[in-house]
């Protein structure tokens, strides 16, 4: 079960990184996120 949970967390992380990466800098700024913060935000989204 731990492997399945890890895989799902990885998928959520990658999806978040992909979606945020597709946004323009202005859209990210409207959300209060800088490009440098994308990976940290993605990590937080899966609770790491």
Rosetta constraint file for C-alpha pairs under 8 A:
AtomPair CA 1 CA 5 HARMONIC 6.31 0.50
AtomPair CA 2 CA 6 HARMONIC 6.09 0.50
AtomPair CA 3 CA 7 HARMONIC 6.13 0.50
AtomPair CA 4 CA 8 HARMONIC 6.19 0.50
AtomPair CA 5 CA 9 HARMONIC 6.12 0.50
AtomPair CA 6 CA 10 HARMONIC 6.13 0.50
AtomPair CA 7 CA 11 HARMONIC 6.21 0.50
AtomPair CA 8 CA 12 HARMONIC 6.22 0.50
AtomPair CA 9 CA 13 HARMONIC 6.11 0.50
AtomPair CA 9 CA 46 HARMONIC 5.68 0.50
AtomPair CA 10 CA 14 HARMONIC 6.15 0.50
AtomPair CA 11 CA 15 HARMONIC 6.04 0.50
AtomPair CA 12 CA 16 HARMONIC 6.10 0.50
AtomPair CA 12 CA 42 HARMONIC 7.93 0.50
AtomPair CA 12 CA 45 HARMONIC 7.64 0.50
AtomPair CA 12 CA 46 HARMONIC 6.63 0.50
AtomPair CA 13 CA 17 HARMONIC 6.24 0.50
AtomPair CA 13 CA 42 HARMONIC 5.19 0.50
AtomPair CA 13 CA 43 HARMONIC 6.27 0.50
AtomPair CA 13 CA 45 HARMONIC 7.02 0.50
AtomPair CA 13 CA 46 HARMONIC 6.38 0.50
AtomPair CA 14 CA 18 HARMONIC 6.04 0.50
AtomPair CA 14 CA 42 HARMONIC 7.64 0.50
AtomPair CA 15 CA 19 HARMONIC 6.06 0.50
AtomPair CA 16 CA 20 HARMONIC 6.04 0.50
AtomPair CA 16 CA 42 HARMONIC 5.45 0.50
AtomPair CA 16 CA 45 HARMONIC 7.75 0.50
AtomPair CA 17 CA 21 HARMONIC 5.83 0.50
AtomPair CA 17 CA 38 HARMONIC 6.28 0.50
AtomPair CA 17 CA 39 HARMONIC 6.41 0.50
AtomPair CA 17 CA 42 HARMONIC 5.88 0.50
AtomPair CA 18 CA 22 HARMONIC 6.30 0.50
AtomPair CA 19 CA 23 HARMONIC 6.85 0.50
AtomPair CA 20 CA 28 HARMONIC 7.43 0.50
AtomPair CA 20 CA 38 HARMONIC 6.58 0.50
AtomPair CA 21 CA 35 HARMONIC 7.72 0.50
AtomPair CA 21 CA 38 HARMONIC 7.39 0.50
AtomPair CA 23 CA 27 HARMONIC 5.97 0.50
AtomPair CA 23 CA 28 HARMONIC 6.40 0.50
AtomPair CA 24 CA 28 HARMONIC 6.31 0.50
AtomPair CA 25 CA 29 HARMONIC 6.01 0.50
AtomPair CA 25 CA 34 HARMONIC 7.26 0.50
AtomPair CA 25 CA 35 HARMONIC 7.03 0.50
AtomPair CA 26 CA 30 HARMONIC 6.21 0.50
AtomPair CA 27 CA 31 HARMONIC 6.57 0.50
AtomPair CA 28 CA 32 HARMONIC 6.29 0.50
AtomPair CA 28 CA 33 HARMONIC 5.08 0.50
AtomPair CA 28 CA 34 HARMONIC 6.13 0.50
AtomPair CA 28 CA 35 HARMONIC 7.35 0.50
AtomPair CA 29 CA 33 HARMONIC 5.37 0.50
AtomPair CA 29 CA 34 HARMONIC 6.15 0.50
AtomPair CA 33 CA 37 HARMONIC 6.11 0.50
AtomPair CA 33 CA 38 HARMONIC 7.15 0.50
AtomPair CA 34 CA 38 HARMONIC 6.92 0.50
AtomPair CA 37 CA 41 HARMONIC 6.09 0.50
AtomPair CA 38 CA 42 HARMONIC 6.15 0.50
AtomPair CA 39 CA 43 HARMONIC 6.17 0.50
AtomPair CA 40 CA 44 HARMONIC 6.22 0.50
AtomPair CA 41 CA 45 HARMONIC 6.21 0.50
AtomPair CA 42 CA 46 HARMONIC 6.88 0.50
AtomPair CA 43 CA 47 HARMONIC 6.41 0.50
AtomPair CA 43 CA 48 HARMONIC 5.53 0.50
AtomPair CA 44 CA 48 HARMONIC 5.87 0.50
